[in-house]
Structure formats: structure tokens, C-alpha cells
């Protein structure tokens, strides 16, 4: 049974990295690649639990940082790829939907600010973007939050799809 688990984790890790490489090469966006990679790792979480999913995420994040030609895309995955593991726990811990949304928004905003603070420092672009319009920066932050909320909704639907249709095809 362990060999089946390792094989699935390895295969889906490779798929996640390939999706990010293709997203960078095709230019479908800095956020679309990490979202697709997160979706590829959902079966590991559903079948083998959060520990296996965390190891799979860590392997995919390290490989992405080493192999994906677009560093921002790899960093976005490294910053947000753990969210599908935390998502079910947030849904259990916070029974109130409005409170759950507020906590997710706060979490997303904190991660975005931390991520782009690190990226701007590493790339040495702080003077350029900090001098940009505050409205422009706020608009970018709001767009990131909207993408995060759409990702949350997509993960919810993909989880249902996995349980209702896809799981039967892969695990008989």
C-alpha cells in the first residue's frame, strides 16, 4: 500500500511541476499555474491525508523553485500551495461562513503582502513599485484577493468532483 501511495504522490508532484512549467512557458499567468498545481495535488490530500499532502506540496514547491523558469510563478506556488491542506481545517474550525470568509481574506492579504515584500526585496524593485500609485497597488492587491476567493471556490468544486466522479475511475 505504501508503494501505491508513494507512486501517486510522486506522479502528482511531477504533474504539478509540469503544469507550472507549462504555465510559465505558455504565459497563461502567474496565478493560473499555481492554481492548477494545487488542483493536481488534491487527490493526495483526499486519499492519504494532510501529512502526505504536505510532503507532496513541499516537494513540488522545491522542484518549482529549481525548475520553473518564471521565479514569480514558483514563489506564488510556494506561498499559496499549502492552502488546500489548511482549507478543510478552516471549514471545520469556523462554522460561520462570514467568519470563515473574513479569516481567509485576512490570511490571503497577509500572504500576498509578505510574498511581494520578499519578491520586491529579492529582485531589487522596491523603489519602482513603492513609488507607483497607491491606488494601483491597492487594485493589484484586491485582484489577488479576488483570485484567491475564486481559487477557494474552485478547490471546493474540484473536491466534490473528485468524490463524485473521478475517484471511482482511479480507485476501484
C-alpha positions in Angstrom: 0.0 0.0 0.0 2.9 2.4 0.7 4.2 1.9 -2.8 0.9 2.9 -4.3 0.9 6.0 -2.1 4.4 6.9 -3.0 3.7 6.4 -6.7 0.7 8.6 -6.6 2.4 11.3 -4.6 5.4 11.3 -7.0 3.3 11.3 -10.1 1.1 14.2 -8.9 4.2 16.1 -7.7 5.6 15.8 -11.2 2.3 16.8 -12.7 2.2 19.9 -10.5 5.7 21.0 -11.6 5.0 20.3 -15.2 1.8 22.4 -15.0 3.7 25.3 -13.6 6.5 25.0 -16.2 3.9 25.0 -19.0 2.0 27.9 -17.4 5.2 29.9 -17.4 6.1 28.8 -21.0 2.7 29.4 -22.4 2.2 32.6 -20.5 -1.3 31.8 -19.0 -0.5 33.7 -15.9 1.4 33.8 -12.7 -1.7 32.7 -10.8 -3.2 30.1 -13.1 -0.2 27.8 -12.9 -0.1 27.6 -9.1 -3.9 27.1 -9.0 -3.6 24.2 -11.5 -0.7 22.7 -9.5 -2.8 23.0 -6.3 -5.7 21.2 -8.0 -3.3 18.4 -9.2 -2.4 17.7 -5.5 -6.0 17.5 -4.2 -6.2 13.7 -4.7 -3.2 13.2 -2.4 -5.0 15.2 0.3 -8.3 13.4 -0.2 -6.8 9.9 -0.3 -3.8 10.0 2.1 -4.4 12.9 4.4 -2.6 16.2 5.2 0.8 14.7 6.1 1.2 13.1 2.7 -0.2 16.2 1.0 2.2 18.5 2.9 5.2 16.4 1.8 3.9 16.4 -1.8 3.4 20.2 -1.7 6.9 20.7 -0.2 8.5 18.5 -3.0 6.6 20.3 -5.7 7.5 23.7 -4.2 11.2 22.9 -4.1 11.2 21.5 -7.6 9.2 24.5 -8.8 11.7 26.9 -7.3 14.6 25.0 -9.0 13.0 24.2 -12.4 10.3 26.7 -13.3 11.8 29.5 -15.4 9.5 32.2 -14.1 10.5 32.8 -10.4 7.4 34.8 -9.5 5.2 31.8 -10.5 7.2 29.4 -8.4 7.1 31.8 -5.4 3.3 32.2 -5.7 3.0 28.4 -5.5 5.5 28.2 -2.6 3.4 30.9 -0.8 -0.1 29.5 -1.5 0.4 25.8 -2.4 -0.2 24.8 1.3 -3.7 26.4 1.3 -5.6 23.3 0.1 -4.2 21.5 3.1 -5.4 24.2 5.5 -8.8 24.8 3.8 -10.7 21.7 5.2 -9.5 22.5 8.7 -10.6 26.2 8.4 -14.0 24.9 7.2 -14.3 22.6 10.3 -12.9 25.1 12.9 -15.0 28.1 11.7 -18.7 27.0 11.4 -19.8 30.5 10.5 -19.4 31.2 6.8 -18.9 35.0 7.1 -16.3 34.5 9.8 -14.6 31.9 7.5 -14.5 34.3 4.6 -13.0 37.1 6.8 -10.3 34.8 8.1 -9.5 33.6 4.6 -9.3 37.2 3.4 -7.0 38.2 6.2 -4.8 35.2 5.6 -4.7 35.8 1.8 -3.9 39.5 2.3 -1.1 38.7 4.8 0.5 36.1 2.5 0.3 38.4 -0.6 1.9 41.3 1.3 4.6 39.0 2.7 5.2 37.3 -0.7 5.5 40.5 -2.7 7.6 42.2 0.0 10.1 39.3 -0.3 9.9 39.3 -4.1 10.5 43.0 -4.3 13.4 42.9 -2.0 15.0 39.9 -3.8 14.5 41.5 -7.2 15.6 44.9 -6.1 12.5 46.7 -7.4 11.3 48.4 -4.2 11.9 51.9 -5.3 10.0 51.4 -8.6 6.8 49.9 -7.2 6.7 51.7 -4.0 6.7 55.0 -6.0 3.8 53.8 -8.0 0.3 55.0 -7.3 -1.2 53.7 -4.0 -4.5 53.2 -5.9 -2.6 51.0 -8.4 -1.0 48.9 -5.7 -4.3 48.6 -3.8 -6.0 47.5 -7.1 -3.4 44.8 -7.6 -3.9 43.6 -4.0 -7.7 43.4 -4.5 -7.2 41.5 -7.7 -5.0 39.0 -5.9 -7.7 38.6 -3.2 -10.4 38.0 -5.8 -8.3 35.4 -7.5 -7.8 33.8 -4.1 -11.5 33.6 -3.4 -12.1 32.2 -6.9 -9.4 29.6 -6.2 -11.1 28.7 -2.9 -14.3 28.2 -4.7 -12.7 26.1 -7.5 -10.9 23.9 -4.9 -14.3 23.3 -3.3 -15.9 22.2 -6.5 -12.9 20.1 -7.6 -13.1 18.3 -4.2 -16.8 17.5 -4.9 -15.9 16.4 -8.5 -13.2 14.1 -7.1 -15.5 12.4 -4.6 -18.5 12.1 -7.0 -16.9 11.1 -10.3 -13.1 10.9 -10.6 -12.3 8.8 -7.5 -14.2 5.8 -8.9 -12.1 5.8 -12.0 -8.8 5.8 -10.3 -9.5 3.8 -7.1 -11.7 0.7 -7.7 
